[in-house]
Amino acid sequence: MSANPFTQLIFDLFILSAIIISAYTVNFYYLAFLSRRRKGVIPTVDLGTPSVTIQLPIYNEKYVAKRLVDAVCNLDYPKDQLNIMVLDDSDDDTVQLLENVVNDYKKQGFTIEHIRRGTRKGYKAGALKYAMEITTSEYVAIFDADFIPPTSFLKQAIPHFSKPNIGLIQCRWGHLNENYSTITQVQALSLDFHFLIEQKAKSNSHLFMNFNGTAGIWRRDCIEDAGGWHTATLVEDLDLSYRAQMKGWKCVFLPDIVVDAELPAQMNGAKRQQYRWAKGSIQCATKLLFDIVVKRKVAIEAKIQAFIQLTRHIVFPLILIQFLTLPILLAGQVNLYVVSFLPVITLATYLAMGPGAYILIMQSMYGKSWKSKMKIMPALLIYNAGMSVNNTVAVFDAVLGKKNEFLRTPKYGLISKDDDWKDKAYNLPFTQTTLLEIFFGVYGIMGIFIAIFSNNPIFVPIIALQTIGFFFIAYLSISHTQFRRNKSKNDVPLTKKEKTANNIYKLAMVGILAIIVFGGYMAISGYNTDIYPLDRIRGNLDGIVSSSDPNVIREHLVAIQTDLDIVMVNIPDTVDANGKLIAKNPVWIFSTESTNFLRIQNNIDTMITSVNEIASISKDNPAYHTAMLDINDRSISLKINIMDATQYMYISPANMVLSVVWVAAIIGIFAVLKRKRVQLKKSDLSPNIALETV
């Protein structure tokens, strides 16, 4: 490996990222092992029908809110022991819809209240905290708006509070619209991994298990003992469940009780949900980890697993670090093979650590149906790779302490493939994160070329998988964007200003696509003129070292001269006080003589002269051997010089300026879109203001 300090730093970052990612991966396999340990059936006791309060936190969910209330009121449980709280913080048509539904069920004898705080302070956690102040029942069940609990839910789950230290019963999420699209299928598979591996493993042991925010039942005493709902993080469920377990309460997962829910079908909604989970986990790590570590009553293994769960989203920034550093290391001819003389072992290792091991896990999860689920695995790998940008932004926002509004994931009441969401309210536009996804996609294309032309094709599938993921997420983010007003019964025809805003949006979309295509073309063109010639030069230098024929060596040297002429056109000149050219160096700051292309060119000229001189000399002549040794030594030295210079060709002043202009152009278009979106939102709100007073 080159001793260049920049290359060494990049290599160290790559290896450190690989080690940490591998550690988190191995831990998941450890949890898979724990989840398969056979335990006796979770004991139950006949608790009768104790009083239960069902809390339904809702914000702008007009497509699913009634379905939820209907399902809760259809539970097989005595009405006199059931108290239903509809915690409605909505500011759209949902308010009137719920008011009508609640009044209908009141007339049927249900104890149900439509609770309006008049504020969104604390968001979902704030609503639950407010509700606890007026809750007197022994147990509290919570359902998000898109869930549909089965009629037997309470009678099945309540008996599992068999011990006084059990504070939470978490049930498994089902998937109403799993087969709606590819992204719903991959989300379903990912959630199944979480519930059937992670939650099951932790429930079967003394490890900390988290509440998933819905489809669960709390013992009210547990909530109060743990300090109640806190509003400091975006994942109040994870926060409360960890605080409860630090107090000695036990959380239990019941995989056999399945509560169906709707998966996000719009990519921008799925990204918002992933962002909230990733940022919230890091926030909880900042808030809770120190207390967990110093808590004496918490077992060492539980502390380690808590650290891993709360910090696991740092894997996404590490994935991006690996993605960024890999092409640089390949261009620098750094050997990254697991076994240097068997490159294919490298790819086999990646497959074994990832998809290979998942086959065994899925067999235990799904039994005979595992093969049909396995077909979704490639799509899940692409989805997770593409989501790494979105989740990395979330991690950095959490680490930097950026404040964010709790943004709920829109749901549309989708069940069958014929259901459509595109003309409904709550559709989300793509965000600036899409710009980063496009950047990483373009960078990935360059990385594929580098892997090919640096004679490292074994890394092409690894780079290509992530590149496809970035473009896949970016494409769906843009194509799923519906830039229109939220439709309601109060809709009026679009005004001239609104039509103009929509037209500007369409033009902006065309502009973004044009800039992306232009950026991709410039990246490939730049590689072809700046980097690929250096790859060819290294190849010709290898040819010189391996040859003893002066004619063959001359051909290699002439080819090198041609490529040097191409490269040196774009390298700035350095002149002395008299205007004499003294250097052409791609290292524009802290440059050294080793990367001076003028010196390299002079060396090549000297080597050509030497080859011409020995062409007519007998091979037995000592002068012939001396000249050949000199040419060989110069070739080896020049190859090292070219390798050192290659990485600086990427960060030339011209490339940096073009990159800034390219990014600035897309950001400028995003700014226009944001301003127009705000204009449309203002016009959306004006006809619905009357709905605020209920």
C-alpha positions in Angstrom: 0.0 0.0 0.0 1.2 3.5 -0.7 2.7 5.3 2.3 0.8 8.5 1.3 -0.7 9.9 4.5 -4.0 10.8 2.8 -4.4 7.2 1.5 -3.4 5.8 4.9 -6.2 7.9 6.6 -8.8 6.8 4.0 -7.7 3.2 4.5 -8.0 3.5 8.3 -11.5 5.0 8.0 -12.5 2.2 5.7 -11.2 -0.6 8.0 -12.6 1.0 11.1 -16.0 1.3 9.5 -15.9 -2.3 8.3 -15.1 -3.5 11.8 -17.9 -1.6 13.5 -20.5 -2.6 10.9 -19.4 -6.3 11.2 -19.8 -6.0 15.0 -23.4 -4.8 14.7 -24.1 -7.5 12.1 -22.7 -10.3 14.3 -24.8 -9.0 17.2 -28.0 -9.4 15.1 -27.0 -13.0 14.4 -26.5 -13.4 18.2 -30.1 -12.2 18.7 -31.3 -14.6 16.0 -29.7 -17.4 18.1 -31.5 -16.1 21.3 -34.8 -15.9 19.5 -34.7 -19.6 18.6 -34.1 -20.7 22.2 -37.1 -22.7 23.3 -38.9 -21.3 26.3 -42.0 -22.6 27.9 -45.3 -21.0 27.0 -45.6 -17.6 28.6 -47.8 -18.2 31.6 -51.2 -16.6 31.9 -53.6 -16.0 34.7 -57.3 -15.4 34.8 -57.5 -11.7 35.6 -61.2 -11.4 34.6 -62.0 -8.2 32.8 -60.1 -5.4 34.6 -60.7 -1.8 33.6 -58.8 -0.8 30.5 -58.4 2.7 28.9 -57.7 2.7 25.2 -55.8 5.8 24.1 -55.9 6.7 20.4 -53.4 9.5 19.5 -54.5 11.0 16.2 -53.3 13.9 14.1 -54.8 14.5 10.6 -55.8 10.9 9.8 -59.1 11.3 8.0 -58.6 8.2 5.9 -58.1 5.8 8.7 -59.4 7.4 11.9 -62.9 6.0 11.7 -61.6 2.6 10.8 -59.6 2.6 14.0 -62.5 3.8 16.3 -64.8 1.2 14.7 -62.3 -1.6 15.4 -61.7 -0.5 19.0 -65.5 -0.3 19.7 -65.8 -3.8 18.2 -63.5 -5.3 20.8 -64.9 -8.3 22.6 -64.8 -6.7 26.1 -67.4 -5.4 28.5 -68.4 -1.8 27.8 -68.5 -0.9 31.4 -64.8 -1.8 31.8 -63.7 0.0 28.7 -62.8 3.7 28.5 -61.9 5.0 25.0 -60.0 8.2 24.6 -59.7 9.7 21.1 -56.8 12.1 21.5 -57.3 14.3 18.5 -54.8 17.0 17.8 -55.9 17.3 14.2 -56.4 20.6 12.3 -58.2 19.3 9.2 -61.4 17.4 8.3 -60.4 14.7 10.7 -61.8 16.8 13.6 -65.4 16.9 12.4 -65.2 13.2 11.2 -64.2 12.0 14.7 -66.7 14.2 16.4 -69.5 12.5 14.5 -68.1 9.0 15.0 -67.6 9.5 18.8 -71.1 10.9 19.2 -72.6 7.9 17.4 -70.8 5.5 19.7 -71.8 7.5 22.8 -75.4 7.0 21.8 -74.7 3.2 21.7 -73.6 3.3 25.3 -69.8 3.4 24.9 -67.6 5.3 27.3 -65.8 7.3 24.6 -64.4 10.8 24.6 -63.2 13.1 21.8 -60.4 14.9 23.6 -59.1 18.1 22.1 -56.1 19.8 23.9 -56.2 22.9 21.8 -52.4 22.6 21.2 -49.9 20.1 19.7 -47.3 20.7 22.4 -45.2 17.6 22.9 -46.9 16.0 19.8 -47.9 12.4 20.4 -46.1 12.1 23.7 -47.8 15.3 24.8 -51.2 13.9 24.0 -50.5 10.7 25.9 -49.1 12.6 28.8 -52.2 14.8 28.9 -54.5 11.7 28.8 -52.7 10.0 31.7 -53.7 12.9 33.9 -57.4 11.8 33.5 -56.8 8.0 33.3 -57.9 5.9 36.3 -58.0 2.4 34.9 -55.5 -0.3 35.8 -54.4 -0.9 32.2 -53.7 1.4 29.2 -53.8 0.1 25.6 -52.4 2.3 22.8 -53.1 2.2 19.1 -51.9 4.4 16.3 -54.4 5.6 13.7 -53.5 3.0 11.0 -53.9 -0.1 13.3 -56.8 -2.5 13.4 -56.9 -4.6 16.6 -58.6 -8.0 16.4 -61.8 -8.3 18.4 -60.1 -10.7 20.8 -57.1 -8.5 21.5 -57.8 -7.5 25.1 -59.0 -11.0 26.2 -55.9 -12.6 24.6 -53.4 -10.1 25.9 -54.5 -9.1 29.4 -54.0 -12.6 31.0 -50.3 -12.3 30.2 -49.9 -9.8 33.0 -49.3 -12.9 35.1 -46.6 -11.4 37.3 -46.8 -8.1 39.2 -43.5 -6.9 37.6 -44.8 -7.2 34.0 -45.3 -3.6 33.0 -45.8 -3.9 29.2 -47.3 -6.4 26.8 -46.1 -5.7 23.2 -47.9 -7.5 20.3 -46.7 -8.1 16.8 -47.4 -5.9 13.9 -49.2 -7.4 11.0 -49.3 -5.8 7.5 -52.6 -4.9 5.9 -51.1 -3.9 2.6 -47.9 -5.9 2.5 -48.3 -6.9 -1.2 -49.3 -3.4 -2.3 -45.9 -2.6 -3.8 -42.2 -3.4 -3.6 -41.6 -0.9 -0.9 -44.4 -2.2 1.3 -43.0 -5.7 0.9 -39.5 -4.7 2.0 -40.8 -2.8 4.9 -42.9 -5.8 6.0 -39.8 -8.0 5.8 -37.7 -5.5 7.8 -40.4 -5.2 10.5 -40.7 -9.0 10.7 -36.9 -9.2 11.4 -37.4 -6.7 14.2 -40.3 -8.4 15.9 -39.5 -12.1 15.3 -35.8 -11.8 16.0 -35.0 -8.7 18.1 -38.2 -8.4 20.2 -38.5 -12.1 20.6 -34.9 -12.6 21.7 -35.1 -9.8 24.3 -38.5 -10.9 25.6 -37.0 -14.4 26.1 -34.2 -13.1 28.1 -33.2 -10.4 30.6 -32.3 -7.9 27.8 -34.1 -4.6 27.5 -37.0 -4.7 25.0 -38.6 -1.5 23.6 -42.3 -0.6 23.2 -43.1 0.0 19.5 -45.5 2.9 20.2 -48.7 1.0 19.4 -50.4 -2.4 19.6 -49.4 -2.7 23.3 -50.8 -2.6 26.7 -49.3 -0.9 29.7 -49.9 -1.4 33.4 -50.7 2.2 34.6 -48.6 1.8 37.7 -45.6 1.1 35.4 -46.0 4.2 33.4 -46.3 6.3 36.5 -43.3 4.6 38.3 -41.1 5.2 35.2 -41.8 8.9 35.3 -44.6 9.1 32.7 -44.4 10.1 29.1 -41.5 12.5 28.2 -41.5 14.8 25.2 -37.7 15.4 24.7 -37.2 12.8 22.0 -39.0 11.7 18.8 -39.4 8.1 20.1 -41.3 8.5 23.4 -42.1 4.8 23.3 -38.5 3.7 23.3 -37.7 6.2 26.0 -40.5 5.1 28.4 -39.9 1.4 28.0 -36.2 1.7 28.8 -36.9 3.9 31.8 -39.5 1.3 33.0 -37.0 -1.6 32.7 -34.3 0.4 34.5 -36.9 0.5 37.4 -37.1 -3.3 37.3 -40.3 -3.7 35.2 -40.4 -6.5 32.7 -41.6 -6.1 29.1 -43.1 -9.1 27.3 -43.5 -9.7 23.5 -46.4 -11.8 22.3 -45.7 -13.0 18.7 -48.9 -14.9 18.3 -51.2 -11.8 18.8 -51.0 -9.9 15.5 -52.4 -6.4 15.1 -52.7 -5.4 11.4 -51.5 -2.0 10.3 -50.9 -0.1 7.1 -47.4 0.3 5.8 -46.3 3.6 4.1 -46.9 3.3 0.4 -45.4 6.6 -0.6 -41.6 6.7 -0.5 -41.4 10.2 1.1 -43.7 8.9 3.9 -41.5 5.8 4.5 -38.4 8.1 4.6 -40.0 10.3 7.2 -40.8 7.3 9.4 -37.3 6.0 9.1 -35.9 9.4 9.8 -37.9 9.7 13.0 -36.9 6.3 14.2 -33.2 6.8 13.5 -33.0 10.3 15.1 -35.1 9.3 18.0 -32.9 6.3 18.8 -29.8 8.5 18.9 -31.6 11.0 21.1 -32.5 8.3 23.5 -28.9 7.1 23.5 -27.8 10.6 24.5 -30.5 10.8 27.2 -30.4 7.3 28.7 -27.1 5.5 28.1 -25.1 7.0 30.9 -27.8 6.0 33.4 -28.0 2.5 32.0 -24.3 2.0 32.3 -24.0 3.2 35.9 -27.2 1.3 37.0 -25.9 -1.5 39.2 -29.0 -3.7 38.9 -28.7 -3.9 35.1 -26.8 -6.9 33.9 -23.6 -6.4 31.8 -25.1 -8.1 28.8 -28.2 -6.0 29.1 -26.1 -2.8 29.1 -24.2 -3.9 26.1 -27.3 -4.8 24.2 -28.9 -1.5 25.2 -25.9 0.4 23.8 -26.1 -1.5 20.6 -29.9 -1.0 20.1 -29.7 2.7 20.9 -26.7 3.4 18.7 -27.3 0.9 15.9 -28.2 3.7 13.4 -24.6 4.9 13.4 -24.2 2.0 10.9 -25.7 4.2 8.2 -23.0 6.9 8.3 -20.4 4.2 8.4 -21.9 2.6 5.3 -21.6 5.9 3.5 -18.0 6.3 4.7 -17.2 2.9 3.2 -19.0 3.8 0.0 -17.1 7.0 -0.4 -13.6 5.6 0.5 -13.8 2.4 -1.5 -13.3 3.9 -4.9 -10.5 6.2 -3.6 -8.6 3.1 -2.3 -9.2 1.2 -5.5 -7.9 4.1 -7.5 -4.8 4.2 -5.3 -4.2 0.4 -5.9 -4.7 -0.5 -2.2 -5.2 -4.2 -1.8 -8.6 -4.8 -0.1 -9.0 -8.5 -0.7 -9.7 -10.6 2.3 -7.3 -13.2 0.9 -4.9 -11.4 -1.5 -4.4 -14.3 -3.9 -8.1 -15.2 -4.1 -10.1 -12.1 -4.9 -13.4 -14.1 -5.1 -13.1 -14.8 -1.4 -13.8 -11.1 -0.8 -17.2 -11.3 -2.5 -18.0 -14.6 -0.8 -17.2 -13.0 2.6 -19.6 -10.1 1.9 -22.3 -12.6 0.9 -21.8 -14.8 3.9 -22.0 -11.9 6.3 -25.1 -10.6 4.7 -27.6 -12.5 2.5 -26.2 -15.9 3.2 -26.8 -15.8 6.9 -30.2 -14.3 6.4 -31.3 -17.4 4.5 -30.9 -19.5 7.7 -32.7 -16.8 9.8 -35.7 -16.6 7.4 -36.1 -20.4 7.4 -36.6 -20.3 11.2 -38.9 -17.2 11.0 -41.3 -18.3 8.2 -41.0 -22.1 8.1 -42.3 -23.5 4.7 -43.0 -20.1 3.3 -39.5 -18.8 3.6 -38.7 -19.1 -0.1 -41.4 -16.7 -1.1 -40.1 -14.2 1.4 -36.5 -14.7 0.3 -37.5 -13.3 -3.1 -37.9 -9.9 -1.4 -34.4 -10.0 0.1 -32.5 -8.4 -2.8 -35.1 -5.6 -2.8 -34.6 -5.1 0.9 -30.8 -4.9 0.5 -31.3 -2.2 -2.2 -33.8 -0.4 -0.1 -31.6 -0.4 3.1 -28.6 0.8 1.0 -30.6 3.7 -0.5 -32.0 4.6 2.9 -28.6 5.1 4.4 -28.5 8.7 3.2 -31.8 9.6 4.8 -30.9 7.9 8.1 -27.4 9.4 8.2 -29.0 12.8 8.0 -31.2 11.8 11.0 -28.2 10.6 13.0 -26.3 13.9 12.4 -29.4 15.9 13.2 -29.6 14.0 16.6 -25.9 14.3 17.4 -25.9 18.1 16.6 -29.1 18.6 18.7 -31.2 19.9 15.8 -34.8 20.4 16.9 -37.4 18.8 14.7 -41.2 18.8 14.7 -42.7 15.3 15.3 -43.9 14.6 11.8 -46.3 11.7 11.6 -46.3 9.3 8.7 -49.3 9.8 6.4 -51.7 6.9 5.9 -54.4 6.5 3.2 -56.5 3.5 4.1 -54.8 1.3 1.6 -55.5 -2.4 1.6 -55.7 -3.8 -2.0 -53.5 -3.0 -4.9 -56.4 -1.2 -6.5 -56.4 1.4 -3.8 -54.7 4.7 -4.8 -53.1 7.4 -2.6 -51.8 9.8 -5.3 -54.9 12.0 -5.4 -55.4 12.1 -1.6 -54.4 14.6 1.0 -51.2 14.4 3.1 -48.9 13.6 0.1 -45.3 14.6 0.9 -42.9 16.2 -1.5 -39.3 15.1 -1.8 -36.8 16.9 0.3 -33.2 18.1 0.1 -32.1 14.6 1.1 -33.0 13.5 -2.4 -30.2 15.7 -3.7 -27.7 13.8 -1.5 -29.0 10.5 -2.8 -28.5 11.6 -6.4 -25.0 12.7 -5.5 -24.1 9.3 -4.0 -25.7 7.6 -7.0 -23.5 9.6 -9.5 -20.5 8.9 -7.3 -21.3 5.2 -7.3 -21.3 5.2 -11.1 -17.8 6.7 -11.0 -16.9 4.1 -8.4 -18.0 1.3 -10.7 -15.7 2.6 -13.5 -12.8 2.9 -11.1 -13.3 -0.7 -9.9 -13.3 -1.9 -13.5 -10.4 0.1 -14.8 -8.3 -0.5 -11.7 -8.6 -4.3 -12.3 -10.8 -4.8 -9.3 -14.1 -6.0 -10.9 -14.9 -8.1 -7.8 -16.0 -4.9 -6.0 -18.4 -3.9 -8.8 -21.4 -5.8 -7.4 -20.8 -4.2 -3.9 -20.7 -0.7 -5.3 -23.5 -1.3 -7.8 -25.9 -2.6 -5.1 -25.6 0.7 -3.1 -25.6 2.8 -6.3 -28.9 1.2 -7.4 -30.3 1.8 -3.9 -29.5 5.5 -4.0 -31.1 6.0 -7.4 -34.0 3.8 -6.5 -34.8 5.9 -3.4 -34.2 9.1 -5.2 -36.4 8.1 -8.2 -39.3 7.0 -6.0 -39.0 10.2 -3.9 -39.4 12.3 -7.0 -41.9 10.2 -8.8 -44.1 9.9 -5.6 -44.2 13.6 -5.1 -47.6 15.0 -5.7 -47.4 18.8 -5.6 -51.0 19.8 -5.2 -53.4 21.0 -2.6 -54.9 18.6 -0.1 -58.3 17.7 -1.3 -61.4 18.1 0.9 -65.0 18.8 0.6 -64.3 22.5 0.7 -62.0 22.5 -2.3 -62.5 25.2 -4.9 -60.9 25.5 -8.3 -57.2 26.4 -8.4 -56.5 30.1 -8.5 -54.2 31.6 -11.2 -51.4 31.8 -8.6 -51.8 28.2 -7.7 -51.7 27.1 -11.3 -48.6 29.1 -11.8 -47.0 27.4 -8.8 -47.8 24.0 -10.2 -46.3 24.9 -13.6 -43.2 26.2 -11.9 -42.9 22.9 -10.0 -43.2 20.9 -13.3 -40.5 23.1 -14.9 -38.3 22.7 -11.8 -38.7 18.9 -12.0 -37.5 19.0 -15.6 -34.6 21.2 -14.5 -33.5 18.9 -11.8 -33.5 15.9 -14.2 -31.5 17.9 -16.7 -28.9 18.9 -14.1 -28.7 15.3 -12.9 -28.1 14.0 -16.5 -25.6 16.8 -17.1 -23.8 16.1 -13.8 -23.6 12.4 -14.6 -22.2 13.2 -18.1 -19.6 15.5 -16.7 -18.5 13.0 -14.1 -18.0 10.2 -16.7 -16.3 12.7 -19.1 -14.0 13.9 -16.3 -13.1 10.4 -15.4 -12.3 9.6 -19.0 -10.0 12.6 -19.4 -8.4 12.9 -15.9 -8.4 9.5 -14.3 -8.6 6.7 -16.9 -5.4 7.9 -18.7 -3.6 7.5 -15.4 -4.9 4.0 -15.1 -3.6 3.3 -18.6 -0.2 4.8 -17.7 0.0 2.4 -14.7 -0.9 -0.5 -17.0 1.8 0.5 -19.5 4.4 0.9 -16.7 3.5 -2.7 -15.6 4.1 -3.8 -19.2 7.5 -2.2 -19.2 8.6 -3.9 -15.9 7.5 -7.3 -17.3 9.2 -6.9 -20.7 12.8 -7.2 -21.9 12.1 -6.3 -25.5 13.2 -2.7 -26.4 10.6 -2.5 -29.2 7.7 -3.5 -26.8 9.0 -1.1 -24.1 9.1 1.7 -26.7 5.5 1.1 -27.6 4.5 1.3 -23.9 6.5 4.6 -23.5 4.9 6.2 -26.6 1.4 5.3 -25.2 2.4 6.8 -21.9 3.5 10.0 -23.6 0.1 10.2 -25.3 -1.8 9.8 -22.1 0.4 12.3 -20.3 -0.4 14.9 -23.0 -4.1 14.3 -22.3 -3.8 14.6 -18.5 -1.4 17.6 -18.4 -3.9 19.8 -20.4 -6.1 20.1 -17.2 -3.2 20.4 -14.7 -2.3 24.0 -13.8 1.1 25.4 -14.7 3.7 26.6 -12.1 6.2 29.1 -13.4 9.2 30.9 -11.9 9.8 34.6 -11.6 11.0 34.6 -15.2 7.9 32.9 -16.5 9.6 29.6 -17.1 7.5 26.5 -16.7 8.9 24.5 -13.7 6.0 22.2 -12.7 2.6 20.8 -13.6 1.2 19.4 -10.3 -2.3 18.2 -9.6 -1.6 18.7 -5.8 -2.5 22.4 -5.7 -1.6 22.8 -2.0 1.4 21.3 -0.2 2.6 19.8 -3.4 5.7 17.6 -3.7 8.1 16.8 -6.5 6.9 13.2 -6.6 3.6 14.3 -8.2 5.1 16.8 -10.6 3.9 15.7 -14.1 6.6 17.8 -15.8 9.2 15.7 -14.0 7.4 12.5 -14.9 7.3 13.5 -18.5 11.0 14.2 -18.5 11.6 10.8 -17.0 9.6 9.2 -19.9 11.6 11.2 -22.4 14.8 9.9 -20.8 13.6 6.4 -20.9 12.7 6.6 -24.6 16.1 8.0 -25.4 17.7 5.1 -23.4 15.5 2.5 -25.2 16.5 3.9 -28.6 20.2 3.7 -27.6 20.1 0.1 -26.5 17.9 -1.1 -29.4 21.0 -1.8 -31.5 23.2 -3.1 -28.6 23.6 -6.8 -28.0 21.8 -8.2 -25.0 25.1 -9.6 -23.8 26.5 -6.1 -23.5 26.8 -4.9 -19.9 25.5 -1.5 -21.0 22.3 -3.2 -22.2 21.7 -4.7 -18.7 22.5 -1.4 -17.0 20.1 0.5 -19.1 17.3 -2.1 -18.7 17.7 -2.0 -14.9 17.5 1.8 -15.0 14.3 1.6 -17.1 12.8 -1.0 -14.7 13.6 1.1 -11.6 12.2 4.3 -13.2 9.0 2.4 -14.1 8.4 1.2 -10.6 9.1 4.6 -9.1 6.9 6.4 -11.7 4.0 4.0 -11.0 4.1 5.0 -7.3 4.2 8.6 -8.3 1.1 8.1 -10.6 -0.7 6.3 -7.8 0.0 9.2 -5.4 -1.2 11.7 -7.9 -4.4 9.9 -9.0 -6.4 10.7 -5.8 -5.7 14.4 -6.2 -7.1 14.5 -9.7 -10.6 14.0 -8.1 -10.2 17.2 -5.9 -8.8 19.5 -8.5 -9.9 23.2 -8.3 -11.9 22.8 -11.5 -13.8 19.7 -10.2 -14.5 21.5 -6.9 -15.9 24.5 -8.6 -18.0 22.4 -10.9 -19.3 20.4 -8.0 -20.3 23.5 -6.1 -22.1 25.0 -9.1 -23.9 21.6 -9.7 -25.0 21.3 -6.1 -25.9 25.0 -5.9 -28.1 24.7 -9.0 -30.1 21.9 -7.5 -30.4 23.6 -4.1 -31.6 26.7 -5.9 -34.4 24.7 -7.5 -35.3 23.1 -4.2 -35.6 26.6 -2.7 -38.0 27.6 -5.5 -40.1 24.5 -4.8 -40.1 25.1 -1.1 -41.4 28.7 -1.6 -44.2 27.6 -3.9 -45.1 24.7 -1.6 -45.5 27.2 1.3 -47.8 29.3 -0.9 -50.0 26.4 -1.7 -50.1 25.4 2.0 -51.3 28.8 2.9 -54.1 28.6 0.4 -54.9 25.1 1.7 -55.4 26.3 5.2 -57.6 29.3 4.6 -60.9 27.4 3.7 -60.4 25.0 6.7 -59.9 27.5 9.5 -63.5 27.0 10.7 -62.7 23.4 11.5 -60.3 24.4 14.3 -63.2 25.2 16.7 -64.8 21.9 17.8 
